[in-house]
Amino acid sequence: MLEAIDVARLRFSGYAFLIEVKYRSHRHGFRLAEVPIIFVDRRFGVTKNSIANIAQSAWAVWAMRLRRG
């Protein structure tokens, strides 16, 4: 699968990377399935997810869609 989606041409990193891999896999006809993960509630510390990362992930969805069109 990784050869089919041409990993060397992936544009994004972080969570957007996962979105791009799923998008390209779907476009190549691979079957996708979700596997639930149960996380334990955080007791200490803070999230590593930043506003910039969230914005990049949101932009990635639109960028891939617009590029396709």
C-alpha positions in Angstrom: 0.0 0.0 0.0 2.8 2.5 0.9 4.3 2.0 -2.5 1.0 2.6 -4.2 0.4 5.9 -2.5 4.0 7.1 -3.1 5.0 8.0 0.4 7.9 10.2 -0.9 5.3 12.6 -2.3 3.4 13.1 0.9 3.1 16.9 1.7 2.0 17.0 5.3 3.3 16.0 8.8 1.6 15.4 12.1 -2.1 14.6 12.2 -2.4 15.9 8.7 0.0 13.2 7.6 -2.6 10.6 8.7 -5.4 12.3 6.9 -3.3 12.4 3.7 -2.4 8.7 4.0 -6.0 7.8 4.4 -7.2 10.0 1.6 -4.6 8.6 -0.8 -5.3 5.1 0.2 -9.0 5.6 -0.4 -8.3 7.1 -3.8 -6.3 4.0 -4.7 -9.2 1.8 -3.8 -7.8 0.3 -0.6 -10.4 -0.7 2.0 -10.3 1.4 5.1 -11.5 0.5 8.6 -11.4 2.2 11.9 -10.0 0.5 15.0 -11.2 2.1 18.2 -8.6 3.1 20.8 -9.6 3.7 24.4 -7.5 6.3 26.1 -7.2 6.8 29.8 -8.1 10.3 31.0 -5.0 12.5 31.4 -4.2 13.3 35.0 -1.1 15.5 34.5 0.4 17.5 31.8 -1.1 19.3 28.8 -1.9 18.4 25.2 0.8 18.5 22.6 -1.7 19.5 20.0 -1.3 23.1 19.1 -3.6 25.5 17.2 -1.1 25.5 14.4 -1.4 21.7 14.1 -5.2 21.8 14.2 -5.2 24.5 11.5 -2.7 22.5 9.3 -4.9 19.5 9.6 -8.0 21.4 8.6 -6.2 23.0 5.7 -4.9 19.6 4.6 -8.4 18.3 3.9 -9.2 21.3 1.7 -5.8 21.4 0.0 -6.1 17.7 -1.0 -9.6 18.2 -2.3 -8.9 21.4 -4.2 -5.8 19.9 -5.8 -7.8 16.9 -7.0 -10.3 19.2 -8.7 
